[in-house]
């Protein structure tokens, strides 16, 4: 493996692929190989002739896919030193690289540039990485799993999202990301580190209500999210909050329910904000 080789892939890619098309592509892979959760990634690799290479490639390594023209095959490199503690994160890394393989525009780039190094999960500023993240979440968490879990009520608690991640053998962040894509309810899923907000996912309904972007850069004081930071891993802290605590600019005021959990590494917390009620400012 040429692990020290600097990636030559373009930092951006003009891609016409839509979110719907990515979801459909992931579904087609599941249907082709008749896969259910937990999805057998090793089988996909075997069927497609992809080489999976695990190893300790350094703290800054988050995954790589490479086309080996002499052999006419693709190789996916992934960290394996996380496997015993966070197997779901390793599975997401592999599924993310599969996204680069299966999405036609990404595959064309690889055939041209041969190698692509991926960014940390869910923190990319490049469209190509966001698309691969979406493919990975749709592949690992089939739509039928979420439909069955949500049932008629149409939403999930953080505890239920955690159960989805466990059933699909993927990370809690991946399950939360997939949930915000899937639900018709207003939700935000936020990942913070030492109270500093790193990134977040917004459901379509929350975006439609005017809450597509967080105004604050840190967790509100005395919030369940802050309590979760001081709690043991996997302990859910929850309680009432509101948009005034989370958004510096707002179009509507809403009462929120905060469910937060310590992820168990790097002082990171995952927070699920759910809308309980809202009203426009003109109605207040």
QUIDANOR-V860065 format. One record per backbone hydrogen bond with DSSP energy under -1.0 kcal/mol. NH is the residue of the N-H (numbers start at 1). CO is the residue of the C=O. Records with the same first field share a line. If there is no record, write none. Layout:
BEGIN
NH: CO  CO
END
This chain:
BEGIN
3: 1
5: 2
15: 13
22: 18
23: 19
24: 20
25: 21
26: 22
27: 23
28: 24
29: 25
30: 26
31: 27
32: 28
33: 29
35: 30
41: 39
44: 40
45: 41
46: 42
47: 43
48: 44
50: 45
51: 74
53: 76
55: 78
61: 58
64: 77
65: 116
66: 75
67: 114
68: 73
72: 68
73: 68
75: 66
76: 51
77: 64
78: 53
80: 55
83: 80
86: 82
90: 86
91: 87
92: 88
93: 89
94: 90
95: 91
96: 92
97: 93
98: 94
99: 95
100: 96
101: 97
102: 98
103: 99
107: 103
108: 104
109: 105
110: 106
111: 107
112: 108
113: 109
114: 110
115: 113
116: 65
118: 63
123: 120
130: 126
131: 127
132: 128
133: 129
134: 130
135: 131
136: 132
137: 133
138: 134
139: 135
140: 136
141: 137
145: 142
146: 142
147: 143
148: 144
149: 145
150: 146
151: 147
161: 157
162: 158
163: 159
164: 160
165: 161
166: 162
167: 163
168: 164
170: 165
175: 171
176: 172
177: 173
178: 174
179: 175
180: 176
181: 177
182: 178
183: 179
188: 273
189: 201
190: 271
191: 199
192: 269
193: 196
194: 267
196: 193
197: 217
198: 191
199: 191
201: 189
203: 187
207: 203
208: 204
209: 205
210: 207
211: 206
216: 246
219: 195
223: 220
227: 223
228: 224
229: 225
231: 228
234: 262
235: 232
237: 260
239: 258
241: 256
243: 254
245: 242
247: 243
253: 279
255: 277
256: 241
257: 274
258: 239
259: 272
260: 237
261: 270
263: 268
268: 265
269: 192
270: 261
271: 190
272: 259
273: 188
274: 257
275: 186
276: 255
277: 255
279: 253
281: 251
283: 280
END
